């Protein structure tokens, strides 16, 4: 049972009430700033960029060559791990800065062959902008106002209130009377995934866009994602670019802000260069309807290790787009009686998944340690669950996507082992120097990512916080993986950031 509140037909579209929804010019990096003019022919320009990036990476390449030459003389797990991490980081930086193109701003250089069929979207597709919310009275108004203030002309906004009890319902009712938004009030709490599927059942857009209740979007964010999908019919989904909304609230929040920048600008850009972004992140996730609609019941009813998997897991929904060519028919067969499948059976395709760097969204990150650790545990559980799904087919998508995906999985799996060896075993064995070398390597990697941040944002001193995130990941977060594995069946929907 649910009730709906619809805005009057003449509802006024209000501008966002906060300057935070305007993307800073500093975030709109163009290679002209790096001395590579846009007016150069594309081929020449790309060649110049490759040379420039190689020169910047030269210290890492020389260090990698030195360690590789010495590897046969001192072969050991820690040395091998260090070489692999250094090589992987260097390769990811090179790919991200030389192969990535923003699909909203220019045509991608790697496009489907003539044997691949991807139906074109309308020039101006209808967008259904969807949000599920539970007890977010402090944040929900800013989020909904930014959703209704976008520049895409044909947008349907649906907000599902998953049985809130803190005043969120009253705020949404007021906004529904003022803005062009449909509010669906559920009679009982069903969890975020089921609430979003409830929104999808009412959505009639060609493009389904999701956001989180603690986010604020730039006015052009959704429009840029839609532009990318229209220009590139092979893209089944795209992710926006996310930063911290409350970066000034604490040191921990500032550290997360610089980490978010790198995870999107470098990690997602590298994956996007192969058309295989593995997580279309919740703050701004845009899907073609025909790429994801049939798999919504599988997402809502997802089970893992014999129990319902309740997290909203952006990775899993992305996995259905990436892997439907190989797994889609079985998933639809298992839910053949669902209206999402029975209503229209879309063909399984080898969709690509991209990343739109110019589509900006800000999310409120945990400012305190307790909510931060809870969030990290949720993410690790989602990663573990998704590994058993996406990991079963990622090798089929080519060597580049496979190397990025399985390489990251091995790094995550090895992190607890390295932490035990270097932070417990080494000091107890009187090998304190080994611990110091390990921590020095961690800081070095963080400094490299920090310098990449500085190159993208000249004059922004926040790059100095990035090494702290590397230290935090290796000394604190690495221990969370075993705990997440042991408690993977336990989970509730909670978005607290304080």
BANULO-13541 format. One line per field, with one value per residue (C-alpha): residue number from 1; residue in three letters; x, y, z. Coordinates in Angstrom, 1 decimal. Last residue first. Layout:
REM residues N
seq = NUM,...;
type = ALA,...;
c1 = X,...;
c2 = Y,...;
c3 = Z,...;
This chain:
REM residues 498
seq = 498,497,496,495,494,493,492,491,490,489,488,487,486,485,484,483,482,481,480,479,478,477,476,475,474,473,472,471,470,469,468,467,466,465,464,463,462,461,460,459,458,457,456,455,454,453,452,451,450,449,448,447,446,445,444,443,442,441,440,439,438,437,436,435,434,433,432,431,430,429,428,427,426,425,424,423,422,421,420,419,418,417,416,415,414,413,412,411,410,409,408,407,406,405,404,403,402,401,400,399,398,397,396,395,394,393,392,391,390,389,388,387,386,385,384,383,382,381,380,379,378,377,376,375,374,373,372,371,370,369,368,367,366,365,364,363,362,361,360,359,358,357,356,355,354,353,352,351,350,349,348,347,346,345,344,343,342,341,340,339,338,337,336,335,334,333,332,331,330,329,328,327,326,325,324,323,322,321,320,319,318,317,316,315,314,313,312,311,310,309,308,307,306,305,304,303,302,301,300,299,298,297,296,295,294,293,292,291,290,289,288,287,286,285,284,283,282,281,280,279,278,277,276,275,274,273,272,271,270,269,268,267,266,265,264,263,262,261,260,259,258,257,256,255,254,253,252,251,250,249,248,247,246,245,244,243,242,241,240,239,238,237,236,235,234,233,232,231,230,229,228,227,226,225,224,223,222,221,220,219,218,217,216,215,214,213,212,211,210,209,208,207,206,205,204,203,202,201,200,199,198,197,196,195,194,193,192,191,190,189,188,187,186,185,184,183,182,181,180,179,178,177,176,175,174,173,172,171,170,169,168,167,166,165,164,163,162,161,160,159,158,157,156,155,154,153,152,151,150,149,148,147,146,145,144,143,142,141,140,139,138,137,136,135,134,133,132,131,130,129,128,127,126,125,124,123,122,121,120,119,118,117,116,115,114,113,112,111,110,109,108,107,106,105,104,103,102,101,100,99,98,97,96,95,94,93,92,91,90,89,88,87,86,85,84,83,82,81,80,79,78,77,76,75,74,73,72,71,70,69,68,67,66,65,64,63,62,61,60,59,58,57,56,55,54,53,52,51,50,49,48,47,46,45,44,43,42,41,40,39,38,37,36,35,34,33,32,31,30,29,28,27,26,25,24,23,22,21,20,19,18,17,16,15,14,13,12,11,10,9,8,7,6,5,4,3,2,1;
type = UNK,UNK,UNK,UNK,UNK,UNK,UNK,UNK,UNK,UNK,UNK,UNK,UNK,UNK,UNK,UNK,UNK,UNK,UNK,UNK,UNK,UNK,UNK,UNK,UNK,UNK,UNK,UNK,UNK,UNK,UNK,UNK,UNK,UNK,UNK,UNK,UNK,UNK,UNK,UNK,UNK,UNK,UNK,UNK,UNK,UNK,UNK,UNK,UNK,UNK,UNK,UNK,UNK,UNK,UNK,UNK,UNK,UNK,UNK,UNK,UNK,UNK,UNK,UNK,UNK,UNK,UNK,UNK,UNK,UNK,UNK,UNK,UNK,UNK,UNK,UNK,UNK,UNK,UNK,UNK,UNK,UNK,UNK,UNK,UNK,UNK,UNK,UNK,UNK,UNK,UNK,UNK,UNK,UNK,UNK,UNK,UNK,UNK,UNK,UNK,UNK,UNK,UNK,UNK,UNK,UNK,UNK,UNK,UNK,UNK,UNK,UNK,UNK,UNK,UNK,UNK,UNK,UNK,UNK,UNK,UNK,UNK,UNK,UNK,UNK,UNK,UNK,UNK,UNK,UNK,UNK,UNK,UNK,UNK,UNK,UNK,UNK,UNK,UNK,UNK,UNK,UNK,UNK,UNK,UNK,UNK,UNK,UNK,UNK,UNK,UNK,UNK,UNK,UNK,UNK,UNK,UNK,UNK,UNK,UNK,UNK,UNK,UNK,UNK,UNK,UNK,UNK,UNK,UNK,UNK,UNK,UNK,UNK,UNK,UNK,UNK,UNK,UNK,UNK,UNK,UNK,UNK,UNK,UNK,UNK,UNK,UNK,UNK,UNK,UNK,UNK,UNK,UNK,UNK,UNK,UNK,UNK,UNK,UNK,UNK,UNK,UNK,UNK,UNK,UNK,UNK,UNK,UNK,UNK,UNK,UNK,UNK,UNK,UNK,UNK,UNK,UNK,UNK,UNK,UNK,UNK,UNK,UNK,UNK,UNK,UNK,UNK,UNK,UNK,UNK,UNK,UNK,UNK,UNK,UNK,UNK,UNK,UNK,UNK,UNK,UNK,UNK,UNK,UNK,UNK,UNK,UNK,UNK,UNK,UNK,UNK,UNK,UNK,UNK,UNK,UNK,UNK,UNK,UNK,UNK,UNK,UNK,UNK,UNK,UNK,UNK,UNK,UNK,UNK,UNK,UNK,UNK,UNK,UNK,UNK,UNK,UNK,UNK,UNK,UNK,UNK,UNK,UNK,UNK,UNK,UNK,UNK,UNK,UNK,UNK,UNK,UNK,UNK,UNK,UNK,UNK,UNK,UNK,UNK,UNK,UNK,UNK,UNK,UNK,UNK,UNK,UNK,UNK,UNK,UNK,UNK,UNK,UNK,UNK,UNK,UNK,UNK,UNK,UNK,UNK,UNK,UNK,UNK,UNK,UNK,UNK,UNK,UNK,UNK,UNK,UNK,UNK,UNK,UNK,UNK,UNK,UNK,UNK,UNK,UNK,UNK,UNK,UNK,UNK,UNK,UNK,UNK,UNK,UNK,UNK,UNK,UNK,UNK,UNK,UNK,UNK,UNK,UNK,UNK,UNK,UNK,UNK,UNK,UNK,UNK,UNK,UNK,UNK,UNK,UNK,UNK,UNK,UNK,UNK,UNK,UNK,UNK,UNK,UNK,UNK,UNK,UNK,UNK,UNK,UNK,UNK,UNK,UNK,UNK,UNK,UNK,UNK,UNK,UNK,UNK,UNK,UNK,UNK,UNK,UNK,UNK,UNK,UNK,UNK,UNK,UNK,UNK,UNK,UNK,UNK,UNK,UNK,UNK,UNK,UNK,UNK,UNK,UNK,UNK,UNK,UNK,UNK,UNK,UNK,UNK,UNK,UNK,UNK,UNK,UNK,UNK,UNK,UNK,UNK,UNK,UNK,UNK,UNK,UNK,UNK,UNK,UNK,UNK,UNK,UNK,UNK,UNK,UNK,UNK,UNK,UNK,UNK,UNK,UNK,UNK,UNK,UNK,UNK,UNK,UNK,UNK,UNK,UNK,UNK,UNK,UNK,UNK,UNK,UNK,UNK,UNK,UNK,UNK,UNK,UNK,UNK,UNK,UNK,UNK,UNK,UNK,UNK,UNK,UNK,UNK,UNK,UNK,UNK,UNK,UNK,UNK,UNK,UNK,UNK,UNK,UNK,UNK,UNK;
c1 = 27.5,27.0,23.9,22.8,21.3,19.6,20.3,22.7,23.8,24.5,28.0,29.0,32.0,33.1,32.7,34.9,37.6,37.5,37.5,41.1,42.3,40.3,42.7,46.4,46.4,43.3,44.1,47.6,46.3,43.7,46.4,48.4,45.4,45.2,48.0,46.0,43.7,46.0,44.1,46.3,46.3,43.4,44.0,47.7,47.2,44.9,47.6,50.1,47.9,47.6,51.4,51.6,49.2,51.4,54.5,52.7,51.9,55.5,56.8,54.4,55.8,59.4,58.7,57.1,60.1,62.5,60.6,61.7,62.0,59.7,56.8,57.3,57.2,54.3,51.8,51.9,53.8,52.6,49.1,48.6,49.9,47.5,44.6,45.4,45.8,42.1,41.6,44.7,43.5,40.1,41.7,43.8,40.7,38.8,41.6,43.1,39.7,38.7,42.0,42.1,38.6,35.0,34.9,37.2,34.5,32.1,32.2,33.8,30.6,28.6,30.8,32.7,29.5,28.9,32.4,32.2,28.8,30.2,33.2,30.9,28.7,31.9,33.2,29.9,30.0,33.6,32.7,29.6,31.8,34.7,32.9,32.3,30.7,30.3,27.5,27.3,28.1,27.2,28.9,28.4,31.6,33.4,30.8,31.7,30.8,29.3,29.3,26.4,27.1,23.3,20.5,17.3,14.5,11.6,8.7,5.8,6.7,10.1,9.4,5.9,7.5,6.4,9.6,11.8,14.1,13.9,15.0,18.1,18.9,18.6,20.8,23.9,26.1,24.9,23.6,27.0,27.9,24.3,23.5,26.8,25.9,23.0,25.3,27.9,25.4,24.8,21.4,22.3,19.7,21.3,18.6,20.0,21.3,24.9,23.8,20.3,19.1,15.3,15.4,18.2,16.6,13.4,15.2,16.8,14.3,14.6,18.4,19.6,16.3,15.7,19.1,20.7,22.0,23.7,24.4,25.0,24.6,27.8,27.8,30.2,32.1,32.9,33.5,33.7,37.4,38.3,35.6,37.6,40.5,38.2,36.5,39.8,41.4,38.9,36.3,38.4,40.8,38.2,36.5,39.9,40.3,36.9,37.4,40.5,38.5,35.7,38.2,39.7,36.2,33.2,34.9,34.4,30.6,29.4,32.1,32.8,31.1,31.5,28.6,28.2,27.0,24.7,23.9,26.4,26.4,24.0,26.8,25.6,22.2,23.8,26.5,23.9,21.7,24.6,25.2,21.6,21.6,24.5,23.5,21.9,24.7,23.4,23.0,23.2,22.1,19.0,20.9,20.6,19.1,18.5,16.3,16.5,13.7,11.3,8.0,8.6,5.9,7.3,10.8,9.7,8.6,12.0,13.6,11.7,12.5,16.2,16.1,14.3,10.7,9.4,5.7,2.8,4.9,4.5,5.0,5.9,5.6,7.6,7.0,7.5,5.4,2.7,5.1,7.6,5.1,4.3,8.0,8.7,5.8,7.1,10.6,9.4,11.3,9.2,9.9,7.9,10.1,9.3,9.6,10.5,9.6,10.8,9.8,12.1,11.5,13.6,17.0,18.3,18.0,16.2,13.8,16.6,18.4,15.2,14.8,18.3,18.2,14.9,16.0,18.9,17.8,14.6,16.4,14.4,14.1,14.4,14.2,15.0,14.2,14.7,12.7,14.1,12.3,14.6,15.5,17.3,15.4,17.7,19.5,19.2,22.5,23.5,27.0,28.2,29.2,31.8,31.2,33.2,36.6,37.6,34.6,33.0,33.4,31.9,29.2,31.3,34.2,37.3,39.7,42.6,45.7,45.0,43.1,45.2,48.5,47.3,45.9,49.2,51.2,48.9,49.0,52.8,53.3,50.8,52.4,55.9,54.9,53.1,56.1,58.3,55.9,55.4,59.1,61.7,64.9,67.4,64.8,63.0,66.0,65.3,61.6,62.5,64.7,62.2,59.4,61.5,62.3,58.6,57.5,60.0,59.0,55.2,55.2,57.3,54.9,51.9,53.4,54.3,50.8,49.3,51.4,50.3,46.7,46.9,48.6,45.8,43.0,44.4,45.6,43.0,42.5,45.9,48.2,49.9,48.5,45.7,44.9,44.2,40.9,39.9,36.4,36.7,38.5,35.4,33.5,30.3,27.2,25.1,27.0,25.7,22.6,19.0,18.7,16.4,12.7,10.6,7.1,4.2,1.6,0.4,-0.1,2.4,1.4,1.1,1.0,-0.1,1.2,0.0;
c2 = 12.0,10.7,8.5,6.7,3.5,0.6,-2.5,-5.4,-8.8,-11.5,-10.2,-10.3,-12.6,-11.2,-7.7,-8.5,-10.0,-6.9,-4.3,-4.8,-3.1,0.0,0.9,0.8,0.5,2.6,5.2,5.6,6.0,8.5,10.5,10.7,12.5,15.3,17.3,17.6,20.0,22.9,23.9,26.2,24.1,21.6,18.8,18.8,19.1,16.0,14.0,15.2,13.8,10.5,10.3,11.4,8.6,6.0,7.4,7.4,3.7,3.0,4.8,2.8,-0.4,0.8,1.8,-1.6,-3.4,-1.3,-2.4,-6.0,-7.1,-10.0,-8.4,-5.3,-7.3,-9.6,-6.9,-3.9,-5.3,-8.9,-8.3,-5.2,-7.0,-9.9,-7.5,-5.6,-8.8,-9.2,-5.5,-5.6,-8.9,-7.4,-4.3,-6.4,-8.5,-5.4,-3.4,-6.4,-7.6,-4.2,-4.0,-7.7,-7.8,-7.9,-11.7,-11.6,-9.6,-12.6,-14.4,-11.5,-9.4,-11.9,-13.3,-10.1,-8.2,-9.8,-9.0,-5.4,-4.9,-6.2,-3.8,-0.9,-1.6,-1.9,1.4,3.1,1.7,2.9,6.4,6.4,5.7,7.9,11.2,13.6,10.9,12.2,14.5,14.1,16.5,16.0,17.2,16.0,17.1,13.9,11.8,8.1,5.2,1.7,-0.2,-2.5,-5.9,-6.4,-8.6,-7.8,-6.1,-8.2,-5.8,-6.2,-9.7,-8.7,-5.6,-7.0,-9.9,-13.4,-14.1,-13.5,-16.5,-16.4,-12.8,-13.6,-16.6,-14.5,-11.7,-13.6,-13.5,-10.5,-9.1,-8.7,-5.0,-3.8,-6.3,-5.5,-1.9,-2.9,-5.0,-2.3,0.3,-2.0,-0.9,-3.1,-5.6,-8.9,-11.4,-14.6,-17.9,-16.9,-13.9,-13.0,-10.4,-9.8,-6.1,-6.5,-9.5,-7.5,-4.6,-6.7,-6.2,-2.4,-2.1,-1.6,-0.8,2.1,3.6,4.2,7.3,7.1,10.3,10.0,6.2,5.4,3.6,0.9,-1.4,1.2,-0.9,1.2,0.6,4.3,4.3,1.9,4.4,7.3,5.5,5.0,8.4,11.2,9.2,7.5,10.4,13.0,10.8,10.5,14.3,14.6,11.7,13.5,16.7,14.8,13.2,16.6,17.8,19.9,21.6,18.9,18.9,18.4,15.9,15.2,13.1,12.9,11.3,7.7,6.4,3.6,1.6,3.4,2.0,4.7,7.3,10.8,10.2,8.6,11.3,14.1,12.4,12.4,16.1,17.0,15.2,17.3,20.7,22.2,20.8,18.1,18.0,14.7,13.3,11.6,9.6,9.9,7.8,8.5,6.3,7.3,6.6,7.9,6.4,5.8,4.5,1.0,2.6,4.3,1.0,-0.4,2.4,1.5,-2.1,-1.3,1.2,-1.0,-2.1,0.1,0.1,2.2,3.6,7.3,8.1,11.8,13.1,16.2,19.5,21.7,23.6,21.2,18.2,20.2,20.5,16.8,16.0,18.1,16.4,12.9,13.8,14.6,12.0,8.9,7.9,5.0,4.6,7.9,7.4,10.5,10.7,13.5,13.3,15.3,16.7,20.0,18.9,22.0,20.7,22.5,19.7,17.4,20.3,21.1,17.5,17.3,20.6,19.5,16.0,16.9,17.4,15.5,12.3,9.6,7.2,8.3,6.7,8.9,8.7,11.1,9.8,11.4,11.8,11.7,14.8,13.5,10.2,7.3,5.3,1.5,-0.3,-3.0,-4.4,-5.9,-2.5,-2.1,-0.3,2.9,3.7,7.3,8.6,11.6,14.9,16.8,14.6,11.5,12.9,11.3,9.0,7.4,9.5,10.7,7.7,5.2,6.6,6.9,3.3,2.0,3.7,2.5,-1.1,-1.1,0.3,-2.1,-5.1,-4.1,-3.6,-7.0,-8.7,-7.2,-8.1,-11.7,-12.4,-12.6,-10.9,-11.6,-12.2,-8.9,-6.6,-5.8,-5.2,-2.9,-0.7,-0.7,0.3,3.1,4.4,4.2,6.0,8.8,9.0,9.4,13.1,12.5,9.7,12.0,14.7,12.2,10.7,14.2,15.2,12.1,12.7,16.3,15.1,12.7,15.1,17.9,20.8,23.5,22.1,23.4,21.1,23.3,21.7,24.4,23.6,20.0,21.2,20.8,21.8,21.3,24.6,26.3,25.3,23.4,25.3,23.3,24.4,27.9,26.9,27.5,25.6,27.4,26.8,25.1,26.4,23.8,24.7,21.1,20.9,18.6,15.1,13.3,9.5,7.0,3.5,0.0;
c3 = 11.9,8.4,8.9,5.7,7.3,5.5,7.5,7.1,8.4,5.9,5.2,8.9,8.7,5.3,6.6,9.6,7.4,5.1,7.9,8.9,5.7,6.7,9.6,8.7,4.9,4.1,6.7,5.4,1.9,3.0,4.8,1.6,0.0,2.5,0.9,-2.4,-0.4,-1.3,-4.4,-6.4,-9.5,-9.5,-12.0,-11.5,-7.7,-7.7,-9.6,-7.0,-4.3,-6.1,-6.2,-2.6,-1.5,-3.3,-1.6,1.8,1.4,0.4,3.4,5.6,4.3,4.7,8.3,9.0,7.5,9.6,12.7,12.1,15.8,15.3,17.1,15.0,11.7,12.7,13.7,11.3,8.4,8.2,9.5,7.4,4.3,4.8,5.4,2.1,0.0,-0.7,-1.6,-3.9,-5.5,-6.2,-7.7,-10.1,-10.9,-12.1,-13.7,-15.5,-16.6,-18.0,-20.0,-21.1,-22.6,-21.5,-21.1,-18.1,-16.3,-16.4,-13.1,-11.3,-11.9,-9.8,-7.0,-6.8,-6.3,-2.9,-1.7,-3.0,-1.4,1.9,1.5,0.9,3.9,6.1,4.8,5.6,9.2,9.5,8.5,10.7,13.8,12.8,12.4,9.5,7.3,3.7,2.5,-1.2,-4.0,-7.7,-10.8,-14.4,-16.1,-15.4,-17.2,-16.6,-18.9,-19.1,-22.3,-23.3,-24.8,-25.4,-24.0,-25.9,-23.9,-22.8,-22.2,-19.7,-18.7,-17.4,-15.2,-14.7,-12.8,-13.9,-15.7,-12.6,-12.8,-16.6,-16.6,-14.6,-16.8,-20.0,-18.6,-17.6,-20.7,-22.6,-19.3,-17.8,-17.9,-17.4,-14.6,-13.1,-12.7,-10.5,-8.5,-8.1,-6.9,-3.9,-2.3,0.7,1.7,0.5,1.3,2.9,1.6,1.0,-1.1,-2.2,-4.6,-4.6,-5.5,-8.0,-9.7,-9.8,-11.4,-14.1,-16.9,-16.6,-16.8,-20.4,-22.0,-19.5,-20.2,-16.9,-15.1,-11.7,-9.7,-6.0,-6.2,-8.1,-11.4,-10.2,-12.6,-15.3,-18.3,-21.5,-21.8,-21.3,-18.7,-16.4,-16.4,-15.9,-13.0,-11.2,-12.1,-11.9,-9.9,-7.3,-7.3,-6.5,-3.9,-2.1,-2.0,-0.4,2.0,3.5,3.9,5.6,8.1,8.8,9.8,8.6,5.7,3.2,3.8,0.2,-0.6,-4.3,-7.0,-10.7,-12.6,-13.6,-16.9,-18.1,-21.2,-23.3,-26.8,-27.9,-27.6,-28.3,-26.6,-23.5,-23.1,-23.5,-20.9,-18.4,-19.2,-18.7,-15.3,-14.1,-15.6,-12.5,-10.3,-7.9,-4.1,-2.3,1.1,-0.3,-2.9,-6.6,-9.4,-13.1,-15.3,-19.0,-21.6,-18.9,-17.8,-14.1,-11.8,-11.5,-11.2,-8.1,-6.5,-7.6,-5.7,-2.6,-3.0,-3.2,-0.2,2.3,2.7,5.5,5.6,4.3,1.5,0.6,-3.0,-3.7,-7.3,-8.0,-9.9,-7.0,-4.4,-3.3,-3.6,-1.5,1.3,1.2,1.1,4.3,6.1,5.2,6.3,9.8,11.7,11.1,7.5,5.9,2.8,1.2,-2.5,-4.5,-8.2,-10.5,-14.2,-16.4,-19.9,-20.2,-18.8,-17.0,-13.5,-10.7,-9.7,-8.5,-6.7,-4.8,-3.9,-2.4,-0.5,1.0,2.0,4.2,7.8,7.5,6.2,7.9,4.9,1.3,-2.1,-5.1,-8.8,-11.8,-14.8,-17.9,-21.2,-24.2,-26.2,-29.3,-28.9,-27.9,-30.5,-30.7,-30.2,-32.7,-32.8,-36.1,-37.4,-34.7,-31.4,-30.6,-29.1,-29.6,-27.6,-29.1,-27.2,-24.4,-22.8,-23.4,-21.3,-22.9,-21.1,-22.9,-22.0,-18.4,-17.0,-18.9,-17.6,-14.1,-14.1,-15.5,-12.8,-10.0,-11.3,-11.7,-8.2,-6.7,-8.5,-7.5,-3.8,-3.7,-5.2,-2.6,0.2,-1.1,-1.6,-4.4,-3.4,-6.2,-9.0,-8.1,-8.4,-12.0,-11.3,-8.4,-10.6,-13.5,-11.1,-9.6,-13.1,-14.1,-11.0,-11.6,-15.3,-14.6,-15.4,-18.5,-19.6,-19.1,-21.3,-24.0,-24.0,-24.1,-27.1,-28.9,-28.1,-29.4,-32.6,-33.3,-32.4,-34.6,-32.4,-31.6,-28.0,-27.0,-24.9,-22.3,-19.2,-19.0,-22.6,-21.4,-19.9,-16.3,-15.4,-11.6,-11.2,-12.7,-9.6,-10.2,-9.1,-6.7,-3.7,-4.4,-2.4,-3.0,-6.2,-8.7,-8.4,-11.0,-10.4,-10.3,-12.9,-13.2,-9.5,-7.7,-7.0,-3.7,-3.9,-1.3,-0.8,0.0;
